Amino acid sequence: MPGTSFFSDMLQNITDRGRKLLFADSRTPADATKVDFETLCEMLMSSRGEASGMAIAAEILDRWSKLEADGVRQFLQMLYDRFGPDTAKLDEAIETYNAEKNSETITALHQAAEPRRQELLRRLNQAPNGTAKLVQMRQQLLALAAQADEYRAIDTDFAHLFGSWFNRGFLTLRPIDWSTPAHILEKIIKYEAVHEIASWEELRRRLAPADRRCFAFFHPRLADEPLVFVEVALTRSVPNTIADVLDEGREQINADEATTAVFYSISNCQDGLRGISFGNFLIKQVVEDLRRDLPGLKNFVTLSPVPGFARWLAKARASTAGPLPSDADRKALALLDDPRWADDAAKAAEVERVLLPLAARYFLIERTPQGRPLDPVARFHLGNGARLERLNFLGDHSARAMAQAHGLMVNYLYKLDDIVANHEALAQRGEVAASPAVKNFLGRNGDATKVVRLRGLSRES
C-alpha cells in the first residue's frame, strides 16, 4: 500500500526531527534516557508542537516496548496514580453543575470526569506505529486486569478509545486468496483459532479452489495486520461435519453451482483488541458481497464449535439436582469417560440419544446470571440475529473439539429477513431463535414444558 508507506515515512521523518529538537540540550543520548516516564508523559500532555509531541510519544512507546514484566506493572500503576481525573476540577465541575444545570456545565462536568490518561493515550497514538504499540500495550494490560481494580480502570479507558478508533467506518474488507502477499498469508496461518492450518499446502486448499473464500477486516493504521477474518466454503448443501468442508479429497464445485455459503471459521487476530467487536460487521458485510457476486446463493450458515458444552455437561453430571433425571441417562454419559467411545458405534449411539437433548437444553434453557446464553460462540451468532438451525453429533473428531464439546458442532442460519427480529427476541425477552428440529429435542428428556423467562431473570418450569 504505497500511500500508507508514504504517510508512515512522513510521520517518522517528523518524529526524527522532533527528537533532535527535543533532546538538543542533552549532552549525550544517554542524558535524554534519564528522563523518567512520568516526566515524559507530563511533557507530552503539555506539548503544543506537532513534531515535539510526536517525538515525545515515540520516546515513551519505544522505552515501554523494552520494559520487563515489573516495568510494565510500574508503568501501568503510574498511569492509574498520576493520570486519572483531576479531582479538584471534578469537584468544582460538580458544584457548578448542581448550581446551574445547562449544556455548558454538563460539558464541563464531562471533561473534568475524563481521566487524563485518555488524552495521554490519544497523544501516544500520534507516534509512528503508535496504534499498533497501544494495541500491544492493552494486550499486556488484559493479562494483568484480573489482578487489580487499577488495571480494570485503565482498560476501561483503552476500550473506550479503541471502540472509536476501530469503528466500522474505518475498517476495510479485503479478500484473502492464494495471490495475497505471503507476509499476510503467514498471519492467516498464525492467527487461525478454530481449525489449525498445519502447512502452506493446507492453506492453499482453503484459499485456492473456486468454491472457497476468505475475507478479513483491516485498519489503515495496521495496514498489513488482519483484525479478524472468516473462511467460507461454497457448497450445495449445509454440512454437518467439518470433514465435509476440509477433506482434501472432497468434490470441488464451481462457485456458481453453490447454493450455500458456510462460515466455518472466524478468528480474531489481535489479543489487544479483545472485546472490540468486528465479527458481527464482518459476517454481514461478507453476506452482502457474496449475494452481489453469486446471486445463486440462498443459504448463509455457520458450522460452529461449542466451546463451553463439555464444561457445562461435566457440572451437570456431578450435580444431583441438574438436568439428568434418570440413572439410564447418567449411565449413557459415563461412556464419555472412555477416550475411544466415539470409535464404537453402539456406544456412540447411546451417547447421542442423551447428549443431543442436553445440548438443546444448554442452548435454549440454560443461562448465565446475566440472562445470556452460556456458550460464547452462541452469544456471538445469536446476538447477531442468527437462528440455531441444527445440532451436529460428532461434527468434529479433533482432540480439541472432543475435549471442548464431545465433538458437537452446530449450524447457525443467517436468514436476512429474520435477523432483526431474532436479535430483538434475544435482547429484549431472552428468547433464542431455533429451528423446530432443535426445539423438538427438548421433549426427549422432559424439557418440553420448560420456558425461559428472562424478564426479571426468573424461570418457569
C-alpha positions as CSV (number, residue, x, y, z in Angstrom):
1,M,0.0,0.0,0.0
2,P,2.2,2.9,-1.3
3,G,0.0,5.6,0.2
4,T,0.3,4.1,3.7
5,S,4.0,3.7,3.3
6,F,4.4,7.3,2.3
7,F,2.4,8.5,5.2
8,S,4.3,6.4,7.7
9,D,7.6,7.6,6.3
10,M,6.4,11.2,6.7
11,L,5.4,10.6,10.3
12,Q,8.8,9.0,11.0
13,N,10.6,12.0,9.4
14,I,8.7,14.5,11.5
15,T,9.3,12.4,14.6
16,D,13.0,12.2,14.0
17,R,13.3,16.0,13.5
18,G,11.3,16.5,16.7
19,R,13.6,14.2,18.7
20,K,16.6,16.2,17.6
21,L,15.0,19.4,18.7
22,L,13.6,18.0,21.9
23,F,16.8,16.5,23.2
24,A,19.1,19.1,21.7
25,D,20.2,20.3,25.2
26,S,21.2,16.8,26.3
27,R,25.0,16.3,26.2
28,T,24.7,12.7,25.2
29,P,21.8,10.4,24.1
30,A,22.2,8.7,27.5
31,D,21.2,12.0,29.2
32,A,17.9,12.0,27.4
33,T,17.1,8.5,28.6
34,K,17.4,9.6,32.2
35,V,14.1,11.5,31.9
36,D,11.6,9.3,33.7
37,F,8.3,8.1,32.3
38,E,6.1,10.4,34.4
39,T,8.1,13.4,33.3
40,L,7.9,12.4,29.7
41,C,4.2,11.8,29.9
42,E,3.6,15.3,31.5
43,M,5.8,16.8,28.8
44,L,3.6,15.1,26.2
45,M,0.4,16.4,27.8
46,S,1.7,19.9,27.8
47,S,3.3,19.8,24.3
48,R,1.8,22.1,21.7
49,G,4.1,21.4,18.8
50,E,3.4,18.6,16.3
51,A,7.0,17.5,15.9
52,S,7.8,17.6,19.6
53,G,4.6,15.8,20.5
54,M,5.3,13.0,18.1
55,A,8.9,12.8,19.3
56,I,7.9,12.5,23.0
57,A,5.2,9.9,22.2
58,A,7.7,7.9,20.2
59,E,10.2,8.1,23.0
60,I,7.7,6.8,25.5
61,L,6.5,4.0,23.4
62,D,10.0,2.9,22.4
63,R,11.0,2.7,26.0
64,W,7.8,0.9,27.0
65,S,8.4,-1.8,24.4
66,K,11.7,-2.7,26.1
67,L,10.2,-3.0,29.6
68,E,10.3,-6.3,31.5
69,A,7.3,-7.5,33.4
70,D,7.9,-5.4,36.6
71,G,8.5,-2.3,34.5
72,V,5.2,-2.9,32.7
73,R,3.3,-3.1,36.0
74,Q,5.1,0.1,37.3
75,F,4.2,1.9,34.1
76,L,0.5,0.9,34.4
77,Q,0.4,1.9,38.0
78,M,1.8,5.3,37.1
79,L,-1.0,5.7,34.6
80,Y,-3.5,5.0,37.3
81,D,-1.9,7.1,40.0
82,R,-0.9,10.1,38.1
83,F,-3.2,10.3,35.1
84,G,-6.7,9.8,36.5
85,P,-9.3,12.5,36.7
86,D,-8.2,15.9,38.2
87,T,-10.3,15.5,41.3
88,A,-10.1,19.2,42.2
89,K,-11.5,20.2,38.8
90,L,-14.1,17.4,39.0
91,D,-15.3,18.6,42.5
92,E,-15.6,22.2,41.1
93,A,-17.4,21.0,38.0
94,I,-19.9,19.0,40.1
95,E,-20.6,22.0,42.3
96,T,-21.1,24.3,39.3
97,Y,-23.4,21.8,37.6
98,N,-25.5,21.4,40.8
99,A,-25.9,25.2,40.9
100,E,-26.8,25.6,37.3
101,K,-27.8,22.6,35.1
102,N,-27.3,23.5,31.4
103,S,-25.4,22.3,28.4
104,E,-22.2,24.2,29.3
105,T,-22.0,22.8,32.8
106,I,-22.8,19.3,31.5
107,T,-19.9,19.6,29.0
108,A,-17.6,20.9,31.7
109,L,-18.5,18.1,34.0
110,H,-17.9,15.5,31.3
111,Q,-14.5,17.0,30.5
112,A,-13.5,17.1,34.2
113,A,-14.6,13.5,34.8
114,E,-12.5,12.1,31.9
115,P,-9.2,10.5,33.2
116,R,-6.2,12.4,32.0
117,R,-4.8,9.1,30.6
118,Q,-7.4,9.1,27.9
119,E,-5.8,12.3,26.4
120,L,-2.4,10.8,27.1
121,L,-3.3,7.7,25.0
122,R,-4.7,9.9,22.2
123,R,-1.3,11.7,22.1
124,L,0.7,8.5,22.2
125,N,-1.3,7.3,19.2
126,Q,0.3,10.1,17.2
127,A,3.7,8.3,17.2
128,P,4.7,6.2,14.2
129,N,3.2,2.8,14.7
130,G,1.5,4.2,17.8
131,T,-1.7,2.4,17.2
132,A,0.0,-1.0,16.9
133,K,2.0,-0.4,20.1
134,L,-1.1,0.7,22.1
135,V,-2.8,-2.5,21.0
136,Q,0.2,-4.4,22.3
137,M,0.1,-2.4,25.5
138,R,-3.6,-3.4,26.0
139,Q,-2.7,-7.0,25.4
140,Q,-0.3,-6.8,28.3
141,L,-2.9,-4.9,30.4
142,L,-5.5,-7.6,29.8
143,A,-3.1,-10.3,31.1
144,L,-3.0,-8.3,34.4
145,A,-6.6,-7.0,34.5
146,A,-7.8,-9.7,36.8
147,Q,-5.2,-8.8,39.4
148,A,-6.2,-5.3,40.5
149,D,-9.0,-2.8,40.1
150,E,-6.5,-0.3,38.9
151,Y,-5.8,-2.3,35.8
152,R,-9.5,-2.7,35.1
153,A,-10.0,1.0,35.3
154,I,-7.2,1.6,32.8
155,D,-8.7,-1.0,30.5
156,T,-12.0,0.9,30.5
157,D,-10.1,3.9,29.0
158,F,-8.5,1.7,26.4
159,A,-11.8,0.0,25.5
160,H,-13.5,3.4,25.2
161,L,-10.8,4.8,22.8
162,F,-10.5,1.6,20.8
163,G,-14.2,1.5,20.3
164,S,-13.9,4.8,18.4
165,W,-10.6,4.2,16.7
166,F,-11.7,0.8,15.3
167,N,-15.2,1.9,14.4
168,R,-16.6,0.1,11.4
169,G,-16.3,3.2,9.3
170,F,-12.5,3.0,9.5
171,L,-12.3,-0.7,8.6
172,T,-11.8,-2.1,5.1
173,L,-12.9,-5.5,4.0
174,R,-10.3,-7.3,1.8
175,P,-10.5,-10.7,0.2
176,I,-7.7,-13.1,1.1
177,D,-6.7,-15.6,-1.7
178,W,-3.7,-17.5,-2.8
179,S,-2.3,-14.4,-4.6
180,T,-2.3,-12.4,-1.4
181,P,1.2,-11.4,-0.3
182,A,3.0,-14.1,1.7
183,H,3.6,-12.0,4.8
184,I,-0.2,-11.6,5.2
185,L,-0.8,-15.3,4.4
186,E,1.6,-16.2,7.2
187,K,-0.5,-14.3,9.6
188,I,-3.6,-16.1,8.5
189,I,-1.8,-19.4,9.4
190,K,-0.7,-17.9,12.7
191,Y,-4.0,-16.4,13.8
192,E,-6.3,-19.3,12.7
193,A,-8.1,-20.0,16.0
194,V,-10.7,-22.6,15.2
195,H,-9.3,-25.2,12.8
196,E,-5.5,-25.2,12.8
197,I,-3.7,-24.7,9.5
198,A,-0.7,-27.0,9.7
199,S,1.1,-26.2,6.4
200,W,1.2,-24.0,3.4
201,E,-0.4,-26.8,1.4
202,E,-3.3,-26.9,3.8
203,L,-3.7,-23.1,3.5
204,R,-3.7,-23.4,-0.3
205,R,-6.6,-25.9,-0.1
206,R,-8.5,-23.4,1.9
207,L,-7.9,-20.4,-0.4
208,A,-7.2,-21.5,-4.0
209,P,-10.2,-23.6,-5.0
210,A,-13.1,-21.9,-6.8
211,D,-15.5,-22.9,-4.0
212,R,-13.5,-21.3,-1.2
213,R,-13.4,-17.7,0.0
214,C,-11.7,-15.8,2.8
215,F,-12.2,-12.2,3.9
216,A,-10.5,-10.0,6.5
217,F,-11.0,-6.6,8.1
218,F,-8.0,-4.3,8.1
219,H,-7.4,-0.9,9.7
220,P,-5.4,1.9,8.0
221,R,-3.1,2.2,10.9
222,L,-2.4,-1.6,11.0
223,A,-2.2,-1.9,7.2
224,D,-0.8,-5.5,7.0
225,E,-2.3,-6.8,10.2
226,P,-5.7,-8.5,9.8
227,L,-8.1,-7.7,12.7
228,V,-10.5,-10.6,12.1
229,F,-11.0,-13.0,9.2
230,V,-13.6,-15.5,8.1
231,E,-13.2,-18.6,6.0
232,V,-16.1,-19.6,3.7
233,A,-17.0,-22.8,1.9
234,L,-19.4,-22.6,-1.0
235,T,-21.4,-25.8,-1.1
236,R,-24.6,-27.4,-2.5
237,S,-25.9,-28.2,1.0
238,V,-25.5,-27.4,4.7
239,P,-22.6,-29.6,6.0
240,N,-22.9,-31.3,9.4
241,T,-19.2,-32.2,9.9
242,I,-16.0,-30.2,9.5
243,A,-14.6,-33.1,7.5
244,D,-17.2,-32.3,4.8
245,V,-15.5,-28.9,4.5
246,L,-11.8,-29.6,5.0
247,D,-11.4,-33.1,3.5
248,E,-8.7,-32.8,0.8
249,G,-10.4,-35.4,-1.3
250,R,-13.8,-33.7,-1.3
251,E,-15.6,-32.9,-4.6
252,Q,-14.8,-29.3,-5.7
253,I,-17.5,-27.3,-7.4
254,N,-17.7,-24.1,-9.4
255,A,-18.7,-21.1,-7.4
256,D,-21.9,-20.5,-9.5
257,E,-23.1,-24.1,-8.6
258,A,-23.2,-23.3,-4.9
259,T,-26.5,-22.6,-3.1
260,T,-25.0,-22.3,0.4
261,A,-22.2,-20.2,1.9
262,V,-20.8,-21.8,5.0
263,F,-18.8,-19.7,7.5
264,Y,-16.7,-22.4,9.1
265,S,-14.0,-20.4,10.9
266,I,-14.0,-16.9,12.4
267,S,-10.7,-15.8,14.0
268,N,-9.9,-12.7,15.9
269,C,-6.3,-11.8,15.3
270,Q,-5.3,-9.1,17.9
271,D,-5.4,-10.1,21.6
272,G,-5.1,-6.4,22.4
273,L,-8.5,-5.7,20.7
274,R,-10.4,-8.3,22.7
275,G,-13.9,-7.2,23.4
276,I,-13.9,-4.7,20.4
277,S,-16.5,-6.3,18.2
278,F,-15.7,-6.8,14.5
279,G,-17.1,-10.2,13.7
280,N,-20.7,-9.1,13.5
281,F,-19.9,-6.4,10.9
282,L,-17.7,-8.9,9.1
283,I,-20.3,-11.6,8.6
284,K,-23.0,-9.1,7.4
285,Q,-20.6,-7.4,5.0
286,V,-19.4,-10.7,3.6
287,V,-23.0,-11.9,3.1
288,E,-23.8,-8.7,1.2
289,D,-20.7,-9.1,-1.0
290,L,-21.4,-12.8,-1.7
291,R,-25.0,-12.2,-2.6
292,R,-23.9,-9.5,-5.0
293,D,-21.2,-11.7,-6.7
294,L,-23.1,-15.0,-6.5
295,P,-26.8,-14.5,-6.8
296,G,-27.4,-18.2,-6.8
297,L,-26.6,-18.4,-3.0
298,K,-29.7,-18.9,-1.0
299,N,-28.4,-20.1,2.4
300,F,-25.9,-18.5,4.7
301,V,-25.0,-20.7,7.6
302,T,-22.1,-21.4,10.0
303,L,-20.5,-24.6,11.1
304,S,-19.6,-23.7,14.6
305,P,-17.8,-25.2,17.6
306,V,-19.5,-25.3,21.0
307,P,-16.5,-24.5,23.3
308,G,-18.4,-24.4,26.6
309,F,-20.6,-27.5,26.3
310,A,-18.3,-30.2,27.8
311,R,-17.6,-28.0,30.9
312,W,-21.3,-27.4,31.4
313,L,-22.1,-31.1,30.9
314,A,-19.4,-32.1,33.4
315,K,-21.1,-29.9,36.1
316,A,-24.5,-31.4,35.2
317,R,-23.2,-34.9,35.6
318,A,-21.6,-34.0,39.0
319,S,-24.9,-32.5,40.3
320,T,-27.7,-34.4,41.8
321,A,-30.1,-31.6,41.1
322,G,-29.2,-31.0,37.5
323,P,-30.8,-31.8,34.2
324,L,-30.1,-35.6,34.3
325,P,-33.3,-37.1,35.7
326,S,-32.6,-40.8,35.1
327,D,-29.9,-43.3,36.0
328,A,-30.1,-44.5,32.4
329,D,-29.0,-41.1,31.2
330,R,-26.1,-41.0,33.6
331,K,-25.0,-44.4,32.6
332,A,-25.1,-43.4,29.0
333,L,-23.0,-40.4,29.7
334,A,-20.5,-42.4,31.7
335,L,-19.4,-43.8,28.3
336,L,-17.8,-40.4,27.7
337,D,-15.1,-41.3,30.2
338,D,-13.8,-43.9,27.7
339,P,-11.4,-41.9,25.4
340,R,-12.4,-44.2,22.5
341,W,-16.1,-44.1,22.9
342,A,-16.7,-42.4,19.6
343,D,-15.0,-45.3,17.7
344,D,-17.6,-47.7,19.0
345,A,-20.9,-47.4,17.0
346,A,-23.1,-48.8,19.8
347,K,-21.5,-46.6,22.5
348,A,-21.8,-43.5,20.2
349,A,-25.5,-44.2,19.5
350,E,-26.2,-44.5,23.2
351,V,-24.3,-41.2,23.9
352,E,-26.1,-39.4,21.1
353,R,-29.6,-40.4,22.5
354,V,-28.8,-38.5,25.7
355,L,-26.4,-35.8,24.5
356,L,-28.4,-34.1,21.9
357,P,-31.4,-33.3,24.1
358,L,-29.0,-32.0,26.7
359,A,-27.3,-29.9,24.1
360,A,-30.7,-28.4,23.2
361,R,-31.2,-27.6,26.8
362,Y,-27.8,-26.0,27.0
363,F,-28.7,-23.6,24.2
364,L,-32.4,-23.0,24.8
365,I,-32.8,-23.1,28.6
366,E,-29.6,-22.6,30.5
367,R,-28.4,-19.0,31.0
368,T,-25.6,-17.0,32.7
369,P,-26.5,-15.0,35.8
370,Q,-26.9,-12.0,33.4
371,G,-29.6,-14.0,31.4
372,R,-27.4,-14.6,28.4
373,P,-26.7,-17.9,26.5
374,L,-23.9,-19.9,28.2
375,D,-21.9,-20.6,25.1
376,P,-19.6,-17.7,23.9
377,V,-20.0,-18.6,20.2
378,A,-23.7,-18.9,20.7
379,R,-23.8,-15.4,22.2
380,F,-22.0,-14.1,19.2
381,H,-24.1,-15.6,16.5
382,L,-27.5,-15.4,18.3
383,G,-26.7,-11.9,19.3
384,N,-26.2,-11.1,15.6
385,G,-29.7,-12.4,14.8
386,A,-28.8,-15.9,13.6
387,R,-31.1,-18.9,14.3
388,L,-29.8,-22.1,15.9
389,E,-30.6,-24.4,13.0
390,R,-29.1,-27.8,13.7
391,L,-27.2,-29.8,16.3
392,N,-24.4,-32.0,14.7
393,F,-23.4,-35.0,16.7
394,L,-19.7,-35.8,16.3
395,G,-19.3,-32.9,13.8
396,D,-15.6,-32.6,14.7
397,H,-13.4,-35.5,15.8
398,S,-10.4,-33.4,16.6
399,A,-8.8,-33.7,20.0
400,R,-9.7,-30.1,20.8
401,A,-13.4,-30.4,19.8
402,M,-13.7,-33.7,21.7
403,A,-12.4,-32.0,24.8
404,Q,-14.5,-28.9,24.5
405,A,-17.8,-30.3,23.2
406,H,-17.5,-34.1,22.9
407,G,-17.3,-33.5,19.1
408,L,-20.6,-31.4,19.0
409,M,-20.9,-28.8,16.3
410,V,-23.9,-26.6,15.3
411,N,-25.2,-24.7,12.4
412,Y,-26.4,-21.1,12.8
413,L,-28.6,-19.8,10.0
414,Y,-28.4,-16.2,8.9
415,K,-31.8,-15.5,7.2
416,L,-31.7,-11.9,6.3
417,D,-35.4,-11.3,6.7
418,D,-35.3,-12.6,10.3
419,I,-32.1,-11.2,11.7
420,V,-33.6,-8.1,13.3
421,A,-36.5,-10.0,14.9
422,N,-34.2,-12.7,16.2
423,H,-31.8,-10.2,17.7
424,E,-34.6,-8.3,19.4
425,A,-36.2,-11.5,20.7
426,L,-32.9,-12.4,22.4
427,A,-32.0,-8.9,23.6
428,Q,-35.5,-7.9,24.9
429,R,-37.0,-11.2,26.0
430,G,-34.1,-13.6,26.3
431,E,-35.6,-15.9,23.6
432,V,-33.3,-18.0,21.4
433,A,-34.4,-18.3,17.8
434,A,-34.2,-22.0,17.0
435,S,-35.5,-24.4,14.3
436,P,-38.3,-26.8,15.1
437,A,-35.8,-29.7,14.8
438,V,-33.7,-28.3,17.7
439,K,-36.7,-27.4,19.8
440,N,-38.0,-31.0,19.4
441,F,-35.0,-32.4,21.2
442,L,-36.2,-30.8,24.5
443,G,-39.2,-33.1,24.7
444,R,-37.0,-36.2,24.7
445,N,-35.8,-35.5,28.3
446,G,-39.0,-34.0,29.6
447,D,-37.9,-30.4,29.0
448,A,-40.6,-29.5,26.5
449,T,-42.6,-27.5,29.1
450,K,-39.7,-25.6,30.4
451,V,-39.8,-21.9,29.3
452,V,-37.1,-19.4,30.0
453,R,-38.5,-16.0,31.2
454,L,-35.6,-13.6,31.4
455,R,-37.7,-10.5,32.3
456,G,-36.5,-10.1,35.8
457,L,-34.2,-13.1,35.3
458,S,-36.9,-15.6,36.5
459,R,-37.5,-19.1,35.1
460,E,-40.7,-21.1,35.0
461,S,-41.0,-24.8,34.6
